[in-house]
Amino acid sequence: MCSSDLIVDPAGPEFMKLAILSRALATGAEPAEQRPEYAELQARIARLFELTEQDFAHILETFPLIPREVRSASLARFIDLP
């Protein structure tokens, strides 16, 4: 799948959830990566790209400047999503 194949219906529930999470992160007082919405947004986007758990874990490991606990929270949320 390439990014041009990724289509999210702007009237659909997944788009709305992404919009709500993005808005919450944009308007929060603390840094985005310190908020639970950040892990949720990362996990949902990974699901949209149809990543496997192993692929997402590998990608997260390539971002050493993101704290390990944030990366772990993102992976945990990914696993918990239906």
N, CA, C and O atoms as a DFTB+ gen file, in Angstrom:
328 C
 N C O
     1  1       0.843      -1.172       0.000
     2  2       0.000       0.000       0.000
     3  2       0.887       1.235       0.000
     4  3       1.839       1.321       0.776
     5  1       0.583       2.168      -0.849
     6  2       1.298       3.445      -0.815
     7  2       0.357       4.504      -0.247
     8  3      -0.857       4.311      -0.180
     9  1       0.943       5.619       0.156
    10  2       0.126       6.636       0.828
    11  2      -1.006       7.152      -0.057
    12  3      -2.025       7.609       0.460
    13  1      -0.850       7.089      -1.359
    14  2      -1.934       7.551      -2.231
    15  2      -3.121       6.590      -2.194
    16  3      -4.227       6.964      -2.582
    17  1      -2.903       5.344      -1.725
    18  2      -3.984       4.378      -1.587
    19  2      -4.754       4.568      -0.285
    20  3      -5.836       4.008      -0.108
    21  1      -4.198       5.348       0.612
    22  2      -4.815       5.549       1.922
    23  2      -5.940       6.571       1.792
    24  3      -5.701       7.761       1.588
    25  1      -7.160       6.082       1.915
    26  2      -8.315       6.964       1.792
    27  2      -9.161       6.809       3.045
    28  3      -9.566       5.705       3.410
    29  1      -9.416       7.927       3.689
    30  2     -10.278       7.944       4.866
    31  2     -11.456       8.830       4.537
    32  3     -11.289      10.002       4.197
    33  1     -12.633       8.276       4.636
    34  2     -13.858       9.019       4.353
    35  2     -13.990      10.170       5.347
    36  3     -14.109       9.926       6.548
    37  1     -13.971      11.428       4.874
    38  2     -14.054      12.560       5.794
    39  2     -15.369      12.641       6.559
    40  3     -15.484      13.411       7.512
    41  1     -16.348      11.866       6.158
    42  2     -17.609      11.834       6.894
    43  2     -17.684      10.606       7.808
    44  3     -18.649      10.434       8.553
    45  1     -16.663       9.763       7.741
    46  2     -16.686       8.518       8.501
    47  2     -16.186       8.659       9.926
    48  3     -15.573       9.664      10.285
    49  1     -16.454       7.644      10.734
    50  2     -16.089       7.701      12.150
    51  2     -14.582       7.717      12.391
    52  3     -14.124       8.342      13.347
    53  1     -13.808       7.051      11.553
    54  2     -12.350       7.036      11.761
    55  2     -11.756       8.419      11.526
    56  3     -10.881       8.856      12.273
    57  1     -12.223       9.104      10.500
    58  2     -11.748      10.465      10.240
    59  2     -12.110      11.383      11.405
    60  3     -11.300      12.199      11.844
    61  1     -13.327      11.238      11.892
    62  2     -13.763      12.079      13.010
    63  2     -12.910      11.842      14.248
    64  3     -12.561      12.786      14.957
    65  1     -12.573      10.571      14.509
    66  2     -11.736      10.255      15.665
    67  2     -10.351      10.881      15.491
    68  3      -9.808      11.447      16.440
    69  1      -9.780      10.787      14.297
    70  2      -8.469      11.398      14.030
    71  2      -8.539      12.913      14.211
    72  3      -7.619      13.518      14.762
    73  1      -9.620      13.518      13.753
    74  2      -9.779      14.971      13.880
    75  2      -9.875      15.384      15.346
    76  3      -9.263      16.368      15.760
    77  1     -10.637      14.635      16.121
    78  2     -10.790      14.939      17.550
    79  2      -9.454      14.805      18.274
    80  3      -9.089      15.664      19.077
    81  1      -8.729      13.730      17.991
    82  2      -7.420      13.535      18.627
    83  2      -6.439      14.634      18.234
    84  3      -5.710      15.157      19.076
    85  1      -6.428      14.976      16.959
    86  2      -5.522      16.031      16.476
    87  2      -5.842      17.369      17.126
    88  3      -4.945      18.102      17.543
    89  1      -7.119      17.676      17.206
    90  2      -7.538      18.935      17.821
    91  2      -7.147      18.978      19.298
    92  3      -6.680      20.005      19.789
    93  1      -7.337      17.872      19.997
    94  2      -6.980      17.809      21.414
    95  2      -5.480      18.032      21.605
    96  3      -5.065      18.725      22.534
    97  1      -4.684      17.453      20.738
    98  2      -3.231      17.623      20.841
    99  2      -2.809      19.049      20.499
   100  3      -1.879      19.589      21.099
   101  1      -3.483      19.645      19.551
   102  2      -3.126      21.001      19.118
   103  2      -3.495      22.055      20.153
   104  3      -2.878      23.119      20.199
   105  1      -4.475      21.776      20.969
   106  2      -4.949      22.790      21.910
   107  2      -4.497      22.543      23.347
   108  3      -4.813      23.334      24.236
   109  1      -3.771      21.469      23.585
   110  2      -3.337      21.158      24.941
   111  2      -2.189      22.042      25.397
   112  3      -1.439      22.582      24.584
   113  1      -2.067      22.180      26.708
   114  2      -1.015      23.027      27.281
   115  2       0.329      22.315      27.331
   116  3       1.367      22.936      27.105
   117  1       0.321      21.020      27.624
   118  2       1.590      20.301      27.718
   119  2       2.012      19.768      26.354
   120  3       1.204      19.733      25.426
   121  1       3.272      19.352      26.224
   122  2       3.739      18.806      24.937
   123  2       2.872      17.630      24.487
   124  3       2.455      16.800      25.295
   125  1       2.615      17.579      23.198
   126  2       1.705      16.566      22.640
   127  2       2.111      15.153      23.030
   128  3       1.256      14.351      23.406
   129  1       3.399      14.833      22.949
   130  2       3.814      13.451      23.208
   131  2       3.648      13.033      24.667
   132  3       3.808      11.856      24.992
   133  1       3.335      13.967      25.537
   134  2       3.101      13.639      26.944
   135  2       1.629      13.356      27.231
   136  3       1.263      13.052      28.366
   137  1       0.800      13.453      26.221
   138  2      -0.645      13.263      26.398
   139  2      -1.064      11.903      25.842
   140  3      -0.481      11.435      24.864
   141  1      -2.066      11.261      26.451
   142  2      -2.512       9.941      25.970
   143  2      -3.058       9.974      24.542
   144  3      -3.024       8.966      23.836
   145  1      -3.554      11.122      24.127
   146  2      -4.077      11.243      22.761
   147  2      -2.983      11.015      21.716
   148  3      -3.268      10.568      20.605
   149  1      -1.743      11.320      22.066
   150  2      -0.629      11.146      21.128
   151  2      -0.466       9.661      20.780
   152  3      -0.384       9.303      19.605
   153  1      -0.422       8.806      21.797
   154  2      -0.280       7.364      21.562
   155  2      -1.457       6.836      20.758
   156  3      -1.287       6.020      19.853
   157  1      -2.640       7.304      21.094
   158  2      -3.845       6.874      20.374
   159  2      -3.779       7.283      18.903
   160  3      -4.100       6.483      18.024
   161  1      -3.371       8.505      18.631
   162  2      -3.284       8.980      17.250
   163  2      -2.254       8.167      16.468
   164  3      -2.511       7.762      15.334
   165  1      -1.091       7.931      17.071
   166  2      -0.052       7.148      16.395
   167  2      -0.559       5.739      16.075
   168  3      -0.335       5.223      14.981
   169  1      -1.241       5.128      17.039
   170  2      -1.752       3.768      16.851
   171  2      -2.809       3.716      15.750
   172  3      -2.791       2.815      14.912
   173  1      -3.717       4.670      15.751
   174  2      -4.782       4.675      14.740
   175  2      -4.219       4.900      13.333
   176  3      -4.682       4.284      12.374
   177  1      -3.246       5.758      13.214
   178  2      -2.631       5.986      11.902
   179  2      -1.897       4.729      11.432
   180  3      -1.962       4.372      10.256
   181  1      -1.207       4.069      12.344
   182  2      -0.533       2.816      11.978
   183  2      -1.541       1.777      11.498
   184  3      -1.270       1.036      10.553
   185  1      -2.695       1.722      12.141
   186  2      -3.758       0.801      11.706
   187  2      -4.258       1.167      10.303
   188  3      -4.499       0.289       9.474
   189  1      -4.409       2.456      10.050
   190  2      -4.864       2.877       8.718
   191  2      -3.885       2.442       7.631
   192  3      -4.292       2.114       6.516
   193  1      -2.596       2.442       7.960
   194  2      -1.584       1.992       7.008
   195  2      -1.447       0.477       6.990
   196  3      -0.592      -0.071       6.293
   197  1      -2.301      -0.200       7.765
   198  2      -2.344      -1.665       7.827
   199  2      -1.002      -2.265       8.233
   200  3      -0.591      -3.302       7.712
   201  1      -0.325      -1.601       9.170
   202  2       0.932      -2.130       9.682
   203  2       0.661      -3.311      10.601
   204  3      -0.377      -3.376      11.261
   205  1       1.599      -4.236      10.635
   206  2       1.528      -5.313      11.612
   207  2       2.118      -4.792      12.920
   208  3       2.764      -3.745      12.955
   209  1       1.884      -5.536      13.981
   210  2       2.465      -5.159      15.270
   211  2       3.994      -5.094      15.179
   212  3       4.615      -4.186      15.730
   213  1       4.584      -6.049      14.489
   214  2       6.036      -6.079      14.341
   215  2       6.545      -4.881      13.535
   216  3       7.567      -4.288      13.883
   217  1       5.843      -4.530      12.471
   218  2       6.240      -3.376      11.655
   219  2       6.161      -2.082      12.465
   220  3       7.070      -1.254      12.420
   221  1       5.060      -1.919      13.205
   222  2       4.898      -0.699      13.991
   223  2       5.955      -0.620      15.087
   224  3       6.506       0.451      15.342
   225  1       6.241      -1.747      15.736
   226  2       7.280      -1.772      16.775
   227  2       8.621      -1.370      16.178
   228  3       9.371      -0.607      16.787
   229  1       8.924      -1.879      14.995
   230  2      10.192      -1.529      14.335
   231  2      10.246      -0.034      14.020
   232  3      11.253       0.624      14.280
   233  1       9.173       0.489      13.466
   234  2       9.128       1.917      13.124
   235  2       9.311       2.768      14.374
   236  3      10.060       3.744      14.359
   237  1       8.633       2.402      15.450
   238  2       8.761       3.170      16.697
   239  2      10.199       3.180      17.194
   240  3      10.659       4.184      17.737
   241  1      10.908       2.080      17.016
   242  2      12.302       2.006      17.475
   243  2      13.229       2.913      16.672
   244  3      14.345       3.197      17.106
   245  1      12.781       3.364      15.516
   246  2      13.628       4.236      14.696
   247  2      13.522       5.706      15.096
   248  3      14.123       6.575      14.464
   249  1      12.751       5.974      16.150
   250  2      12.587       7.343      16.650
   251  2      13.154       7.451      18.067
   252  3      12.390       7.554      19.027
   253  1      14.488       7.428      18.212
   254  2      15.089       7.425      19.549
   255  2      14.871       8.712      20.334
   256  3      15.026       8.711      21.555
   257  1      14.519       9.797      19.676
   258  2      14.301      11.049      20.401
   259  2      12.930      11.100      21.073
   260  3      12.689      11.939      21.941
   261  1      12.040      10.205      20.670
   262  2      10.749      10.077      21.349
   263  2      10.994       9.167      22.558
   264  3      11.529       8.070      22.395
   265  1      10.618       9.593      23.753
   266  2      10.877       8.776      24.943
   267  2      10.321       7.352      24.804
   268  3       9.255       7.139      24.227
   269  1      11.058       6.400      25.339
   270  2      10.672       4.991      25.246
   271  2       9.254       4.745      25.785
   272  3       8.498       3.957      25.217
   273  1       8.902       5.424      26.883
   274  2       7.566       5.191      27.447
   275  2       6.462       5.671      26.497
   276  3       5.367       5.110      26.487
   277  1       6.741       6.684      25.716
   278  2       5.768       7.165      24.729
   279  2       5.644       6.153      23.592
   280  3       4.541       5.851      23.135
   281  1       6.775       5.637      23.147
   282  2       6.747       4.617      22.090
   283  2       6.035       3.351      22.578
   284  3       5.267       2.737      21.838
   285  1       6.297       2.974      23.820
   286  2       5.643       1.791      24.389
   287  2       4.139       1.998      24.504
   288  3       3.361       1.085      24.227
   289  1       3.731       3.187      24.907
   290  2       2.302       3.491      25.015
   291  2       1.634       3.439      23.642
   292  3       0.506       2.963      23.514
   293  1       2.324       3.922      22.628
   294  2       1.771       3.887      21.268
   295  2       1.590       2.444      20.801
   296  3       0.565       2.099      20.213
   297  1       2.582       1.613      21.065
   298  2       2.478       0.206      20.658
   299  2       1.386      -0.504      21.460
   300  3       0.628      -1.300      20.905
   301  1       1.302      -0.225      22.742
   302  2       0.264      -0.851      23.565
   303  2      -1.133      -0.467      23.062
   304  3      -2.031      -1.306      22.991
   305  1      -1.296       0.782      22.725
   306  2      -2.602       1.243      22.210
   307  2      -2.902       0.584      20.866
   308  3      -4.045       0.213      20.599
   309  1      -1.885       0.439      20.020
   310  2      -2.034      -0.236      18.727
   311  2      -2.540      -1.662      18.933
   312  3      -3.439      -2.115      18.224
   313  1      -1.969      -2.357      19.894
   314  2      -2.354      -3.732      20.174
   315  2      -3.800      -3.796      20.674
   316  3      -4.535      -4.728      20.348
   317  1      -4.200      -2.802      21.466
   318  2      -5.550      -2.793      22.041
   319  2      -6.647      -2.398      21.057
   320  3      -7.817      -2.714      21.271
   321  1      -6.276      -1.710      19.984
   322  2      -7.297      -1.289      19.016
   323  2      -7.881      -2.503      18.302
   324  3      -7.172      -3.471      18.026
   325  1      -9.171      -2.447      18.009
   326  2      -9.790      -3.584      17.263
   327  2      -9.328      -3.622      15.829
   328  3      -9.741      -4.499      15.070
